[in-house]
Amino acid sequence: MRLITALLFVLPIVCNAGGKLSLKNNIIHIKKVGRDFALEVSNSGDEMLYLEIIQERVINPGKQPELRARVEALSDPDIFLPLSKISLAPGQIKKIPIQVISSPHEKQVWRVTFVNRGALMSASERELSYLNINFNYGAVIYHYPNAHDGDEAALQGR
């Protein structure tokens, strides 16, 4: 019992709140070329966040295991995120634009993963650490063939 009580007092001191990533819109439906789309991320923590942004197209949507291709490996992606790394100060909000290059021939599914690269520890810190947990955050982008004015209602049901 004394050990549990001691841990309850020590853990808040040892555990650092750090940066806290929030993703406002984690599912985006792109149904028309020409509109502006963006992912909005914010840091609600008390330390800087250094994030790597990984953009991947799902090759076989709805099947397991999911096969993905990084945007760098694709010869002509239909959408593109111009940023691959960002930093967020405490309280900062940043919009990451999604550039819609063209309309696909069939529906595409994209995954965007935010990896916290600021949590990397030195060798001496790793020796002292018993457990290191790093969470990644992700968004899904559904990219539909271009809807014309009369087809917009039909795409709403997809």
C-alpha positions in Angstrom: 0.0 0.0 0.0 2.9 2.4 0.8 4.4 1.7 -2.6 1.2 2.6 -4.4 0.8 5.8 -2.3 4.4 6.7 -3.1 3.9 6.1 -6.8 0.9 8.3 -6.8 2.9 11.2 -5.5 6.0 10.6 -7.6 4.4 9.9 -11.0 3.1 13.4 -11.6 6.5 14.7 -10.9 8.3 12.2 -13.2 5.8 12.2 -16.0 6.1 15.3 -18.2 3.0 16.5 -19.9 5.0 17.6 -23.0 3.3 18.5 -26.3 -0.2 17.4 -27.0 -1.2 17.1 -30.6 -4.8 17.7 -31.5 -6.2 17.0 -35.0 -9.4 18.9 -35.7 -10.6 17.1 -38.9 -9.3 13.6 -39.1 -11.6 12.5 -42.0 -11.8 14.6 -45.1 -13.9 13.9 -48.2 -12.6 15.6 -51.4 -15.5 15.5 -53.9 -14.6 18.5 -56.1 -11.4 19.8 -57.6 -10.9 23.6 -57.1 -11.9 23.8 -53.4 -9.4 24.5 -50.7 -8.9 21.6 -48.2 -6.6 21.6 -45.2 -5.8 19.5 -42.1 -5.8 21.6 -38.9 -3.4 20.5 -36.1 -2.7 22.2 -32.8 -0.5 21.8 -29.8 -2.5 22.0 -26.6 0.5 20.9 -24.4 3.2 22.9 -22.7 6.2 21.9 -24.9 7.2 22.2 -28.6 6.1 19.4 -31.0 8.4 18.4 -33.9 6.3 16.4 -36.3 7.0 14.4 -39.4 4.1 14.2 -41.9 3.8 10.9 -43.8 1.4 10.8 -46.7 0.4 7.4 -48.1 -2.1 6.1 -50.7 -4.0 3.0 -49.7 -3.5 0.6 -52.7 -6.2 -1.9 -51.6 -8.9 0.0 -49.6 -11.1 -2.2 -47.4 -8.8 -5.2 -47.6 -6.5 -6.7 -45.0 -3.6 -6.4 -44.7 -3.7 -2.8 -45.9 -1.1 -2.0 -48.6 0.2 1.5 -48.7 2.5 3.5 -51.0 4.3 6.6 -49.9 3.5 9.7 -52.0 7.2 9.9 -52.9 7.0 6.5 -54.6 4.0 7.5 -56.8 4.7 9.0 -60.2 1.6 11.1 -60.4 -0.3 11.5 -57.1 -3.8 13.2 -57.4 -3.3 15.0 -54.0 -0.3 16.3 -52.3 0.6 17.8 -48.9 3.4 20.3 -49.4 4.8 20.0 -45.9 6.7 16.9 -44.6 7.9 18.4 -41.3 6.4 21.0 -39.0 7.0 22.3 -35.5 4.2 23.5 -33.2 4.7 25.8 -30.2 2.4 25.4 -27.2 -1.0 26.7 -28.1 -0.2 27.1 -31.8 -2.6 26.0 -34.5 -1.5 25.3 -38.0 -3.4 24.5 -41.2 -1.7 22.1 -43.5 -3.0 22.6 -47.1 -4.0 19.7 -49.2 -3.2 20.4 -52.9 -5.7 18.7 -55.2 -3.8 18.2 -58.4 -6.3 16.2 -60.4 -9.4 14.1 -60.1 -8.9 10.3 -59.8 -10.7 7.9 -62.1 -11.9 5.9 -59.1 -12.3 6.7 -55.4 -8.9 6.8 -53.6 -8.1 6.5 -49.9 -5.1 8.3 -48.4 -3.6 8.1 -44.9 -1.7 11.0 -43.4 0.3 10.2 -40.2 1.8 12.7 -37.8 4.9 11.2 -36.1 6.3 13.1 -33.1 10.0 13.3 -33.7 10.7 15.5 -30.7 10.4 12.5 -28.4 13.7 11.0 -29.5 15.9 10.4 -26.5 19.7 10.3 -26.2 21.5 7.1 -25.3 21.9 8.1 -21.6 18.2 8.9 -21.4 17.2 5.6 -22.9 19.3 3.8 -20.3 17.4 5.5 -17.5 14.0 5.0 -19.1 12.0 1.9 -18.4 9.2 2.7 -20.8 8.9 5.1 -23.6 5.5 5.5 -25.4 5.1 7.5 -28.5 1.7 8.0 -30.1 1.1 8.8 -33.8 -1.9 10.6 -35.0 -3.6 10.0 -38.3 -6.1 11.4 -40.8 -8.0 9.7 -43.6 -8.7 11.4 -46.9 -11.3 10.1 -49.3 -10.7 11.4 -52.8 -13.7 10.9 -55.2 -13.8 11.3 -59.0 -14.7 14.9 -59.9 -18.3 15.7 -59.3 -20.1 17.9 -61.8 -22.9 20.2 -60.6 -25.6 17.5 -61.2 -23.5 14.7 -59.7 -22.9 16.3 -56.3 -26.0 14.9 -54.8 -25.1 11.4 -56.0 -21.7 11.6 -54.3 -23.2 12.6 -51.0 -24.4 9.1 -50.5 -21.0 7.4 -51.0 
